[in-house]
Amino acid sequence: MAAEVLIGAGATVDVYEAMPTLGRKFLRAGLGGLNITHSEPFADFCSRYGDKQGQMQVFLNSFPPDALRSWVHELGIKTFVGSSGRVFPTEMKAAPLLRAWVHRLRTAGVQFHMNTSWLGFDGGMLRLAGPTGEFAIKPDAAILALGGASWPQLGSTGTWLPWLQEHGVKTSAWQSANCGFNVEWSTHLREKFPADPLKSISLTFTDLDGKTETRQGELMIKEYGVEGSLIYAFSRRLREYINAHGQATFTLDLLPARSGERVLADLSRPRGSRSVSRHLQSCLGDNALKRALLYEVLSREQIAAPAILAKNIKALPIRVKSTRPLAEAISTAGGVSFDSIDQNLMLKNLPGIFVAGEMLDWEAPTGGYLLSGCFSTGLCAGRGAAKWLSEH
């Protein structure tokens, strides 16, 4: 996005890419259908950036979801709004969009250099390592878009952090975002349900500020714990609670479509000759995972007590101990503090050096918010660099 803005402003633009090909994380994001952005009201959209909304707002205003969709359409890619409000390319793929975009940039004059990594600073120069060895450049302006520290095999290793710290750039430590969480499941649950979806549920969590939120959706029960879009929506608040207290507990409503009274009435019906498990199956339906979770948390005596069982079917406590590692996370929190940049995304201690994307200290849930944040900061960094070039 920065290159597109700068080439349009008449600058000579070189893009140095560490990987052999462009857009690897972009392509990875599109494996399950490229979720470009979200169609919800803009005020709601911006609120998804949590405690960094204030810092991100100016960038999101510069390139809101409607503008992003129009930009995609200009590349010849049609989009549609899914049932969840998420926006996708009609073909659901990232590759056609990336090909069209790179072709347009090459045609406009952008030069791409693959397999070329940034190694830090050397005086006023940028040190790079390319296919033929190390070299240094001194551009009139430079934009760093180095990613966070998730999915390092795709290029975003986060190893650049100390190079900026040496120049007084304030940073925050990397933390997993949009990630799974570790739960101490029993051996039985780990072996029988190593990677199973838990559908038609709702999750409730009360965060450090005492705010309680409930969302409906689905999550994955994994051998190590839990993950999935429903968990990702709460990942920042769960992580912060764990950081403060060493663990966090959320509750699952296994039957959100039924009231607690209805569940208790169903469980209180005479079971006759049926076993407790059979009786539970008649109330929960044929969902072995939901039944297994109840046995995971409750004793057999509690399972046999309709009032206790009904209460837990509507609010089953699940305790999470820690996040999954950075390398497994979809995205990361941490990176360059907004205190270290000006309104044009230029580093205050390094005039002419701009930053964009996930290397900035912000986070957002999945649902199109991550890509929108990267697109908008890239565009604004390009505008900032173009303004710098016109004034120096």
C-alpha positions as CSV (number, residue, x, y, z in Angstrom):
1,M,0.0,0.0,0.0
2,A,2.9,2.4,0.8
3,A,4.6,1.6,-2.5
4,E,1.3,2.3,-4.4
5,V,0.9,5.7,-2.7
6,L,4.6,6.7,-3.3
7,I,4.7,5.6,-6.9
8,G,1.6,7.6,-7.5
9,A,3.3,10.6,-5.9
10,G,6.1,10.4,-8.4
11,A,8.7,8.8,-6.2
12,T,11.2,6.0,-7.3
13,V,10.2,3.0,-5.3
14,D,12.1,-0.2,-4.4
15,V,10.5,-2.9,-2.3
16,Y,13.0,-5.3,-0.5
17,E,11.3,-8.6,0.4
18,A,13.0,-11.1,2.7
19,M,11.1,-14.1,1.3
20,P,11.5,-15.6,-2.2
21,T,8.0,-14.5,-3.1
22,L,5.7,-11.6,-2.2
23,G,2.7,-11.7,0.2
24,R,3.2,-15.0,1.9
25,K,1.3,-14.1,5.1
26,F,-1.4,-12.5,2.9
27,L,-1.7,-15.7,1.0
28,R,-1.8,-17.7,4.2
29,A,-4.6,-15.5,5.5
30,G,-6.6,-16.5,2.4
31,L,-6.4,-20.3,2.8
32,G,-9.8,-20.5,4.4
33,G,-11.3,-17.7,2.3
34,L,-9.7,-14.2,2.3
35,N,-11.6,-12.1,4.9
36,I,-10.6,-8.6,3.6
37,T,-12.7,-6.5,6.0
38,H,-16.0,-6.3,7.8
39,S,-19.3,-4.6,6.8
40,E,-20.6,-3.7,10.2
41,P,-21.3,0.0,11.1
42,F,-18.0,1.9,11.1
43,A,-18.2,2.9,14.8
44,D,-18.6,-0.7,15.7
45,F,-15.8,-1.7,13.4
46,C,-13.4,0.8,15.0
47,S,-14.3,-0.4,18.5
48,R,-12.7,-3.8,17.7
49,Y,-9.3,-2.3,18.0
50,G,-9.8,-2.2,21.8
51,D,-7.5,0.0,23.9
52,K,-5.6,1.1,20.7
53,Q,-8.7,2.5,19.0
54,G,-7.7,6.0,19.8
55,Q,-4.3,5.6,18.1
56,M,-5.6,3.6,15.1
57,Q,-8.7,5.8,14.5
58,V,-6.9,8.4,12.2
59,F,-5.5,5.6,10.0
60,L,-8.8,3.7,9.8
61,N,-10.6,7.0,8.9
62,S,-8.1,7.4,6.0
63,F,-9.0,4.0,4.5
64,P,-12.3,2.7,6.0
65,P,-13.8,-0.6,4.9
66,D,-15.9,0.9,2.1
67,A,-12.8,2.4,0.6
68,L,-10.9,-0.9,0.9
69,R,-13.7,-2.7,-0.9
70,S,-13.7,-0.1,-3.7
71,W,-9.9,-0.5,-4.0
72,V,-10.3,-4.2,-4.4
73,H,-13.0,-3.7,-7.1
74,E,-10.6,-1.4,-9.0
75,L,-8.2,-4.4,-9.2
76,G,-11.0,-6.3,-11.0
77,I,-11.8,-8.5,-8.0
78,K,-15.5,-8.6,-7.0
79,T,-16.5,-9.0,-3.3
80,F,-19.5,-10.1,-1.3
81,V,-20.7,-9.9,2.3
82,G,-21.0,-13.2,4.1
83,S,-23.7,-14.1,6.6
84,S,-21.5,-13.0,9.4
85,G,-21.0,-9.5,7.9
86,R,-17.4,-10.4,6.9
87,V,-16.3,-9.3,3.4
88,F,-14.6,-11.8,1.0
89,P,-13.5,-11.8,-2.6
90,T,-16.1,-13.7,-4.7
91,E,-13.6,-16.4,-5.5
92,M,-12.7,-16.6,-1.8
93,K,-8.9,-16.6,-2.7
94,A,-6.0,-14.2,-2.0
95,A,-3.8,-15.1,-5.0
96,P,-5.9,-13.4,-7.8
97,L,-6.0,-10.2,-5.8
98,L,-2.3,-10.3,-5.1
99,R,-1.4,-11.1,-8.7
100,A,-3.5,-8.2,-10.0
101,W,-2.0,-5.8,-7.4
102,V,1.6,-6.7,-8.0
103,H,1.1,-6.5,-11.8
104,R,-0.3,-3.0,-11.4
105,L,2.6,-1.9,-9.2
106,R,5.2,-3.4,-11.5
107,T,3.6,-1.6,-14.5
108,A,3.6,1.6,-12.5
109,G,7.4,1.3,-12.0
110,V,7.8,-0.3,-8.6
111,Q,11.0,-2.5,-8.4
112,F,10.8,-5.6,-6.3
113,H,13.9,-7.3,-4.9
114,M,13.3,-10.8,-3.4
115,N,15.4,-12.7,-0.9
116,T,16.7,-9.5,0.6
117,S,16.6,-8.9,4.3
118,W,17.1,-5.9,6.5
119,L,20.0,-6.3,8.9
120,G,19.7,-3.0,10.8
121,F,21.5,0.4,10.6
122,D,25.0,1.3,9.7
123,G,25.4,5.0,10.5
124,G,22.8,6.7,8.2
125,M,22.6,3.7,6.0
126,L,20.3,0.7,5.9
127,R,22.2,-2.6,5.8
128,L,20.7,-5.3,3.6
129,A,21.5,-8.9,2.7
130,G,20.6,-10.1,-0.7
131,P,21.3,-13.1,-2.9
132,T,24.8,-11.8,-3.8
133,G,25.8,-10.7,-0.3
134,E,25.5,-7.7,2.0
135,F,25.2,-4.1,0.8
136,A,24.0,-0.8,2.2
137,I,21.6,1.8,0.8
138,K,20.7,5.4,1.8
139,P,17.2,6.1,0.6
140,D,15.6,9.6,0.9
141,A,12.8,7.9,2.9
142,A,12.3,4.3,4.1
143,I,9.2,2.5,5.2
144,L,9.6,-0.6,7.5
145,A,6.8,-3.1,7.2
146,L,8.4,-6.0,8.9
147,G,5.4,-7.7,10.5
148,G,5.1,-8.9,14.1
149,A,6.4,-12.2,15.5
150,S,3.7,-14.7,14.5
151,W,4.1,-17.3,11.7
152,P,7.9,-16.7,11.5
153,Q,8.2,-19.2,8.7
154,L,6.4,-16.7,6.5
155,G,8.9,-13.9,7.2
156,S,7.7,-12.0,10.3
157,T,10.3,-13.0,12.8
158,G,10.2,-9.9,15.1
159,T,14.0,-10.0,15.3
160,W,14.3,-6.4,14.3
161,L,13.1,-5.1,17.7
162,P,16.5,-4.4,19.3
163,W,17.7,-2.5,16.2
164,L,15.1,0.1,16.8
165,Q,15.5,0.0,20.6
166,E,19.2,0.9,20.1
167,H,17.9,4.2,18.6
168,G,15.6,5.0,21.6
169,V,12.5,3.7,19.9
170,K,10.0,2.6,22.6
171,T,8.7,-0.9,22.2
172,S,6.5,-3.4,24.0
173,A,7.3,-7.1,24.3
174,W,5.7,-9.5,21.9
175,Q,2.6,-11.4,23.1
176,S,0.4,-13.9,21.3
177,A,-2.9,-12.5,19.9
178,N,-5.7,-14.4,18.1
179,C,-4.3,-17.5,19.6
180,G,-5.2,-20.7,21.4
181,F,-5.0,-21.2,25.1
182,N,-3.7,-24.1,27.2
183,V,-6.2,-26.1,29.3
184,E,-5.2,-29.0,31.5
185,W,-7.6,-31.6,30.0
186,S,-7.7,-35.1,31.2
187,T,-6.0,-37.8,29.3
188,H,-9.4,-39.2,28.2
189,L,-10.5,-35.9,26.7
190,R,-7.1,-35.3,25.0
191,E,-7.1,-38.8,23.4
192,K,-10.8,-38.9,22.4
193,F,-11.3,-35.3,21.2
194,P,-7.8,-34.1,20.0
195,A,-9.2,-31.6,17.5
196,D,-13.0,-31.4,17.5
197,P,-15.3,-28.5,16.9
198,L,-17.7,-27.4,19.6
199,K,-20.6,-25.8,17.8
200,S,-23.8,-23.9,18.8
201,I,-22.5,-22.5,22.0
202,S,-21.9,-19.1,23.6
203,L,-19.0,-17.9,25.7
204,T,-19.1,-15.5,28.6
205,F,-16.1,-13.8,30.2
206,T,-15.7,-11.0,32.7
207,D,-12.4,-9.0,32.0
208,L,-10.1,-7.1,34.3
209,D,-12.3,-4.0,34.1
210,G,-15.3,-6.0,35.3
211,K,-16.9,-5.9,31.9
212,T,-18.9,-9.0,31.1
213,E,-19.5,-10.0,27.4
214,T,-21.2,-13.0,25.9
215,R,-20.7,-14.1,22.3
216,Q,-22.2,-17.0,20.4
217,G,-20.3,-19.1,17.9
218,E,-18.0,-22.1,17.9
219,L,-14.5,-23.1,19.1
220,M,-12.2,-26.0,18.7
221,I,-11.3,-28.3,21.5
222,K,-7.7,-29.2,20.9
223,E,-5.3,-31.6,22.7
224,Y,-3.6,-28.7,24.4
225,G,-6.8,-26.6,25.1
226,V,-9.0,-24.4,23.1
227,E,-8.8,-22.2,20.0
228,G,-11.0,-20.8,17.2
229,S,-12.8,-17.6,16.2
230,L,-14.9,-17.4,19.4
231,I,-11.7,-17.7,21.5
232,Y,-9.9,-15.2,19.3
233,A,-12.6,-12.6,20.0
234,F,-11.7,-12.8,23.7
235,S,-7.9,-13.4,23.4
236,R,-6.7,-10.0,24.4
237,R,-8.9,-9.9,27.5
238,L,-8.1,-13.5,28.5
239,R,-4.3,-12.9,28.0
240,E,-4.5,-9.7,30.2
241,Y,-6.4,-11.5,32.9
242,I,-3.8,-14.4,32.9
243,N,-1.0,-11.9,33.0
244,A,-2.5,-10.3,36.1
245,H,-3.8,-13.5,37.9
246,G,-1.9,-16.5,36.4
247,Q,-5.1,-18.0,35.0
248,A,-8.5,-17.0,33.7
249,T,-11.9,-18.7,33.7
250,F,-14.7,-18.3,31.1
251,T,-18.0,-20.1,30.9
252,L,-19.7,-21.9,28.1
253,D,-23.4,-22.1,27.5
254,L,-23.8,-25.5,25.8
255,L,-27.5,-24.9,25.0
256,P,-27.8,-21.1,24.3
257,A,-31.1,-21.6,22.5
258,R,-32.8,-23.0,25.7
259,S,-33.5,-21.1,28.9
260,G,-32.1,-22.4,32.2
261,E,-35.6,-23.1,33.3
262,R,-36.2,-25.3,30.3
263,V,-33.0,-27.2,30.7
264,L,-33.8,-27.8,34.4
265,A,-37.2,-29.0,33.5
266,D,-35.8,-31.4,30.9
267,L,-33.3,-32.8,33.3
268,S,-35.9,-33.2,36.0
269,R,-38.1,-35.5,34.0
270,P,-38.2,-39.0,35.4
271,R,-35.5,-41.0,33.6
272,G,-36.9,-44.4,34.4
273,S,-34.6,-47.2,33.6
274,R,-32.3,-45.0,31.5
275,S,-28.7,-44.4,32.8
276,V,-27.6,-40.9,33.7
277,S,-25.6,-40.7,30.5
278,R,-28.6,-41.8,28.4
279,H,-30.8,-39.2,30.2
280,L,-28.1,-36.5,29.6
281,Q,-28.0,-37.5,25.9
282,S,-31.7,-37.1,25.6
283,C,-31.4,-33.5,26.9
284,L,-28.2,-32.4,25.2
285,G,-28.8,-34.3,21.9
286,D,-26.3,-36.6,20.3
287,N,-23.2,-34.5,21.0
288,A,-20.5,-36.6,22.7
289,L,-18.1,-33.7,23.1
290,K,-20.6,-31.6,25.1
291,R,-21.2,-34.6,27.4
292,A,-17.5,-35.2,27.7
293,L,-16.9,-31.6,28.8
294,L,-19.5,-31.9,31.5
295,Y,-17.8,-35.0,32.8
296,E,-14.5,-33.2,32.6
297,V,-15.6,-30.5,35.0
298,L,-18.3,-32.2,37.2
299,S,-18.2,-35.2,39.4
300,R,-20.6,-38.0,38.8
301,E,-22.6,-36.9,41.9
302,Q,-22.9,-33.4,40.4
303,I,-23.9,-34.9,37.0
304,A,-26.7,-36.8,38.8
305,A,-28.1,-33.6,40.5
306,P,-30.4,-31.9,38.0
307,A,-30.1,-28.4,39.5
308,I,-26.2,-28.5,39.5
309,L,-26.1,-30.1,36.0
310,A,-28.5,-27.5,34.6
311,K,-26.5,-24.7,36.0
312,N,-23.3,-26.0,34.4
313,I,-24.9,-26.8,31.1
314,K,-25.8,-23.0,30.9
315,A,-22.4,-21.8,32.4
316,L,-19.7,-24.5,32.3
317,P,-16.4,-23.1,33.7
318,I,-13.3,-23.6,31.6
319,R,-10.0,-22.5,33.1
320,V,-7.2,-21.4,30.8
321,K,-3.6,-21.2,32.1
322,S,-1.6,-19.6,29.3
323,T,-1.5,-18.6,25.6
324,R,-0.1,-20.8,22.9
325,P,3.4,-19.8,21.6
326,L,4.0,-16.7,19.4
327,A,4.9,-18.9,16.4
328,E,1.4,-20.5,16.5
329,A,-0.6,-17.2,16.9
330,I,-2.4,-15.6,14.0
331,S,-1.1,-12.2,15.1
332,T,0.8,-10.6,17.9
333,A,0.5,-7.7,20.3
334,G,3.6,-5.7,21.1
335,G,6.1,-3.9,18.8
336,V,6.7,-0.2,18.2
337,S,4.8,2.1,20.7
338,F,2.7,4.8,19.2
339,D,4.6,7.2,21.6
340,S,7.6,6.7,19.3
341,I,5.9,7.8,16.0
342,D,4.4,11.1,14.8
343,Q,1.0,11.5,13.1
344,N,2.6,10.5,9.8
345,L,3.9,7.1,11.2
346,M,7.5,8.4,11.1
347,L,9.8,7.4,14.0
348,K,10.5,10.5,16.1
349,N,14.1,9.4,16.7
350,L,14.8,8.4,13.1
351,P,13.7,11.1,10.7
352,G,12.7,9.8,7.3
353,I,12.1,6.2,8.6
354,F,8.4,5.2,8.8
355,V,6.7,2.1,10.1
356,A,3.4,0.3,9.2
357,G,1.4,-2.8,9.8
358,E,1.8,-5.4,12.5
359,M,5.2,-4.1,13.7
360,L,3.1,-1.4,15.5
361,D,1.8,-2.2,18.9
362,W,-1.9,-2.8,18.2
363,E,-4.1,-5.8,17.9
364,A,-7.6,-6.7,16.7
365,P,-9.6,-9.9,16.4
366,T,-10.0,-11.9,13.2
367,G,-12.8,-10.9,11.0
368,G,-11.1,-8.5,8.5
369,Y,-9.8,-6.1,11.2
370,L,-6.2,-7.2,11.0
371,L,-6.0,-6.7,7.2
372,S,-7.8,-3.4,7.4
373,G,-5.3,-2.2,10.0
374,C,-2.4,-3.2,7.9
375,F,-3.8,-1.7,4.7
376,S,-4.7,1.6,6.4
377,T,-1.4,2.1,8.2
378,G,0.5,1.1,5.0
379,L,-1.4,3.8,3.1
380,C,-0.8,6.4,5.7
381,A,2.9,5.6,6.0
382,G,3.1,6.0,2.2
383,R,1.4,9.4,2.5
384,G,3.7,10.4,5.3
385,A,6.8,9.4,3.3
386,A,5.5,11.3,0.3
387,K,5.0,14.4,2.4
388,W,8.5,14.0,3.9
389,L,10.0,13.7,0.4
390,S,8.2,16.8,-0.8
391,E,9.5,18.9,2.1
392,H,13.1,17.7,2.2
